Amino acid sequence: MIRKIEAGFIGGLFSLAASGAIAADLPATKAPPVPPPPVFSWQGPYLGIYAGALLGDGNFTLLSSTPLRGEAFVGGGAVGYNWQWDEHIVLGLEADFGYRGPLQVARVNYVNPSATYGGVLGTGRVRVGYAFAPRWLAYGAAGFVFGTNFTPRRFDATLPLTFGEVSTGPTVRPGWTAGAGVEYAWSDRISVKAEYLYAWLANSGVNYATTLGSIPANVRSAGHIVRGGLNYHFAFGGPATPLAAAPPPPPVTK
C-alpha cells in the first residue's frame, strides 16, 4: 500500500514538471508597448482670415496740424509658411490683404476733418516665433505695408472761416510695419491668433477745393492695428509621425 502511494506521488511530481516545461516553451502573450503620440509641428503652409480695428495715429496738416485720431474696421485674408527650425524656434513668411474702413476722426482744434476714405491695406512680413509651450507660439513680425492713405473727404475750419472738399482723391502709399502676436493650435489643422501691428504709410499731398480757392494739405497716415485671426494649416510638413515600436524578440525554445 505504501509503495502505491509513493509511486503516485512521484508520478504527480513528473507531471507537474512536464507541464511547467511546456508552458515555458509557449510564446509570450504580452502586448507590444504603445507608441508615443505624434509630436505637433508648425511646419508647412497655411491660409487664414482676420478682423480687427485700426486706431489712427496720423496727422492732417492744412493751415495747422490736426491729429487723425479715431478708429476703423480692418479685415481680410492671409497666406503664409512656417519653418520649424527646432523644438522651439519657428520662422515664417506671411502676407495679408484686406479692407480698411473709413477712419472716424475726432475733432481736436479749429480744423475739423471729416471721416477719411476707406480703402485697401496689406502687408508682407517676416515672422520669428518661439514655441514656449505645446501648441503655443509667440512671435515678432516686421516688413512692408501698403494701403490707401487717410485722406479726409472734406473739412471745415473756424480760423480762417472756410470749408472744402478734396479734389485729388486718395492714393495707395507704401510704408513699413512691425508688431507681435501669439498663436494657439486648436487642432493639428486649425489655429487662432491675436496680434498687434504698427503701420506707417509715406506722407502724401492732397488738394482741397475751398471757399478760399484750392488749398494744399499734407496727410500722414499711421495707426495701431489690433486684430484676431483663424488659420488653416495644410498637411505638408504636419505633425511628425512617430517611429514604430520594435517587435518583441522571438521566444527562446529549449
C-alpha positions as CSV (number, residue, x, y, z in Angstrom):
1,M,0.0,0.0,0.0
2,I,2.8,2.4,0.9
3,R,4.6,1.6,-2.3
4,K,1.5,2.5,-4.3
5,I,1.3,5.9,-2.5
6,E,5.0,6.6,-3.2
7,A,4.5,5.7,-6.9
8,G,1.5,8.0,-7.2
9,F,3.4,10.9,-5.5
10,I,6.4,10.5,-7.8
11,G,4.2,10.4,-10.9
12,G,2.5,13.6,-9.9
13,L,5.8,15.4,-9.5
14,F,6.8,14.3,-13.0
15,S,3.5,15.6,-14.5
16,L,3.9,18.9,-12.8
17,A,7.5,19.3,-14.1
18,A,6.4,18.4,-17.6
19,S,3.6,20.9,-17.6
20,G,5.9,23.7,-16.5
21,A,8.4,22.9,-19.3
22,I,5.6,23.0,-21.9
23,A,4.4,26.4,-20.6
24,A,8.0,27.8,-20.8
25,D,8.1,26.8,-24.4
26,L,4.9,28.8,-25.3
27,P,5.5,32.3,-27.0
28,A,5.0,35.3,-24.8
29,T,1.5,36.9,-24.9
30,K,2.5,40.4,-23.5
31,A,1.2,43.2,-25.7
32,P,3.8,45.4,-27.5
33,P,4.5,48.8,-26.0
34,V,2.1,51.6,-27.0
35,P,3.9,54.1,-29.5
36,P,4.3,57.7,-28.3
37,P,1.7,60.3,-29.5
38,P,2.6,62.3,-32.6
39,V,4.7,65.4,-32.0
40,F,3.0,68.6,-33.2
41,S,4.9,70.8,-35.7
42,W,4.1,74.3,-37.0
43,Q,5.9,73.4,-40.3
44,G,4.0,74.0,-43.5
45,P,1.8,76.4,-45.5
46,Y,-1.5,77.9,-44.2
47,L,-4.4,80.2,-45.2
48,G,-6.3,82.4,-42.9
49,I,-8.7,85.2,-42.3
50,Y,-8.6,88.1,-39.8
51,A,-10.6,91.0,-38.5
52,G,-10.0,93.8,-36.1
53,A,-9.6,97.6,-35.7
54,L,-7.2,100.3,-36.6
55,L,-6.6,103.2,-34.2
56,G,-5.4,106.3,-36.0
57,D,-2.1,107.9,-35.2
58,G,-1.7,110.2,-38.2
59,N,-1.9,113.9,-39.0
60,F,-3.9,116.1,-41.3
61,T,-2.0,119.4,-42.0
62,L,-4.0,122.2,-43.6
63,L,-3.1,125.6,-42.2
64,S,-2.3,123.8,-39.0
65,S,-1.7,120.2,-37.9
66,T,-4.7,118.1,-36.7
67,P,-4.2,114.6,-35.3
68,L,-6.1,111.9,-37.2
69,R,-7.4,110.1,-34.1
70,G,-10.3,107.6,-34.4
71,E,-10.9,104.0,-35.3
72,A,-11.7,102.0,-38.4
73,F,-12.5,98.4,-39.2
74,V,-9.9,96.1,-40.8
75,G,-10.5,92.7,-42.2
76,G,-9.2,90.3,-44.9
77,G,-7.2,87.2,-45.7
78,A,-3.7,85.9,-45.2
79,V,-1.3,83.3,-46.6
80,G,1.9,82.1,-45.0
81,Y,4.5,79.4,-44.5
82,N,6.3,78.2,-41.3
83,W,9.6,76.5,-40.9
84,Q,10.0,74.5,-37.7
85,W,13.8,75.2,-37.1
86,D,14.0,73.2,-33.9
87,E,11.8,72.3,-31.0
88,H,11.2,75.9,-30.1
89,I,12.2,78.2,-32.9
90,V,9.7,78.8,-35.8
91,L,10.5,81.0,-38.7
92,G,7.9,82.2,-41.2
93,L,6.7,84.4,-44.0
94,E,3.2,85.9,-44.1
95,A,1.3,88.2,-46.5
96,D,-2.1,89.6,-46.0
97,F,-4.5,91.8,-47.9
98,G,-7.8,93.3,-46.9
99,Y,-10.1,96.3,-46.4
100,R,-9.7,99.3,-44.2
101,G,-12.9,101.1,-43.4
102,P,-13.3,104.9,-43.1
103,L,-11.4,106.4,-40.2
104,Q,-13.8,108.3,-37.9
105,V,-11.8,111.4,-37.0
106,A,-12.3,113.2,-33.7
107,R,-12.3,117.0,-33.7
108,V,-9.4,118.4,-31.5
109,N,-8.9,122.0,-32.7
110,Y,-10.3,124.6,-35.1
111,V,-9.8,122.5,-38.2
112,N,-12.3,119.7,-38.4
113,P,-11.6,116.9,-40.9
114,S,-14.5,114.6,-41.9
115,A,-14.2,110.8,-41.9
116,T,-11.5,109.6,-44.3
117,Y,-11.9,107.4,-47.4
118,G,-11.9,103.7,-46.9
119,G,-9.5,101.6,-48.9
120,V,-7.1,98.7,-49.1
121,L,-4.5,97.6,-46.6
122,G,-1.9,94.8,-47.0
123,T,1.4,93.7,-45.5
124,G,4.3,91.3,-46.2
125,R,6.2,90.3,-43.1
126,V,8.9,88.0,-41.7
127,R,7.9,86.2,-38.5
128,V,10.3,84.9,-35.8
129,G,8.5,82.7,-33.3
130,Y,9.2,80.8,-30.1
131,A,7.1,77.8,-29.2
132,F,7.0,78.3,-25.4
133,A,4.5,75.5,-24.7
134,P,2.9,72.6,-26.6
135,R,0.8,74.2,-29.4
136,W,1.5,77.8,-28.3
137,L,3.6,80.2,-30.4
138,A,4.7,83.7,-29.5
139,Y,6.2,85.7,-32.4
140,G,7.5,89.1,-33.6
141,A,7.0,90.3,-37.1
142,A,8.2,93.1,-39.3
143,G,8.1,94.0,-43.0
144,F,6.4,96.4,-45.5
145,V,2.9,97.7,-45.7
146,F,0.8,99.3,-48.5
147,G,-2.5,101.0,-48.2
148,T,-4.9,103.8,-49.0
149,N,-3.8,107.0,-47.3
150,F,-6.0,108.6,-44.6
151,T,-7.4,111.4,-46.7
152,P,-10.5,113.1,-45.2
153,R,-13.3,113.6,-47.7
154,R,-13.9,117.2,-46.6
155,F,-13.1,119.7,-43.8
156,D,-14.3,122.8,-42.2
157,A,-12.4,125.4,-40.2
158,T,-13.2,128.3,-38.0
159,L,-9.8,130.0,-38.4
160,P,-9.9,131.0,-41.1
161,L,-13.6,130.5,-41.7
162,T,-13.7,128.1,-44.6
163,F,-14.7,124.7,-45.7
164,G,-13.7,122.5,-48.7
165,E,-13.8,119.1,-50.3
166,V,-10.9,117.0,-51.6
167,S,-10.2,117.4,-55.3
168,T,-7.3,115.0,-55.8
169,G,-8.7,111.9,-54.1
170,P,-6.8,109.2,-52.0
171,T,-3.8,107.3,-53.2
172,V,-2.1,104.0,-52.2
173,R,1.1,104.5,-50.4
174,P,4.0,102.2,-49.3
175,G,5.4,102.0,-45.8
176,W,6.6,99.8,-43.0
177,T,5.1,97.7,-40.2
178,A,6.2,95.9,-37.1
179,G,4.5,94.1,-34.2
180,A,4.0,90.9,-32.3
181,G,1.4,88.2,-31.6
182,V,0.5,84.9,-30.0
183,E,-1.0,81.8,-31.8
184,Y,-2.6,78.7,-30.4
185,A,-3.1,75.5,-32.4
186,W,-6.6,74.4,-31.6
187,S,-6.0,71.2,-33.5
188,D,-3.4,69.8,-36.0
189,R,-5.0,71.9,-38.7
190,I,-6.8,74.9,-37.0
191,S,-5.1,77.7,-35.1
192,V,-6.3,81.0,-33.7
193,K,-4.1,84.1,-33.2
194,A,-4.2,87.6,-31.7
195,E,-1.7,90.2,-32.9
196,Y,-0.7,93.9,-32.8
197,L,0.9,95.8,-35.6
198,Y,2.0,99.4,-36.0
199,A,1.7,100.6,-39.6
200,W,3.2,103.7,-41.2
201,L,2.5,104.9,-44.7
202,A,4.5,107.5,-46.6
203,N,3.2,111.1,-46.4
204,S,1.1,112.3,-49.3
205,G,0.0,115.7,-50.5
206,V,-3.7,116.3,-51.5
207,N,-5.6,119.4,-52.7
208,Y,-8.9,120.8,-51.4
209,A,-11.3,123.0,-53.3
210,T,-12.4,125.5,-50.7
211,T,-14.3,128.8,-50.4
212,L,-10.8,130.5,-50.5
213,G,-9.7,128.6,-53.6
214,S,-7.5,125.5,-53.9
215,I,-5.6,124.8,-50.8
216,P,-2.9,122.0,-50.5
217,A,-2.8,119.7,-47.5
218,N,-0.5,117.0,-46.2
219,V,-1.7,113.7,-44.9
220,R,0.4,111.5,-42.6
221,S,-1.1,108.0,-42.4
222,A,-0.2,105.7,-39.5
223,G,-2.0,103.7,-36.9
224,H,-2.1,100.9,-34.4
225,I,-3.8,97.6,-35.6
226,V,-5.3,95.1,-33.2
227,R,-6.8,92.0,-34.8
228,G,-7.6,88.4,-34.4
229,G,-7.3,85.6,-36.9
230,L,-8.1,82.0,-37.8
231,N,-5.6,79.9,-39.8
232,Y,-6.0,76.5,-41.6
233,H,-2.7,74.6,-41.8
234,F,-2.2,72.1,-44.7
235,A,-0.9,68.6,-44.3
236,F,2.6,69.3,-45.8
237,G,5.1,69.1,-43.1
238,G,2.4,68.5,-40.5
239,P,2.7,66.5,-37.2
240,A,5.7,64.3,-37.2
241,T,5.0,60.5,-37.4
242,P,6.5,58.6,-34.5
243,L,8.8,55.6,-35.2
244,A,7.1,52.3,-35.0
245,A,7.8,50.3,-31.8
246,A,10.3,47.5,-32.3
247,P,8.7,44.0,-32.5
248,P,9.3,41.8,-29.4
249,P,12.1,39.2,-29.7
250,P,11.2,35.7,-30.8
251,P,10.6,33.2,-28.0
252,V,13.5,31.1,-27.0
253,T,12.8,27.4,-27.4
254,K,14.5,24.8,-25.4
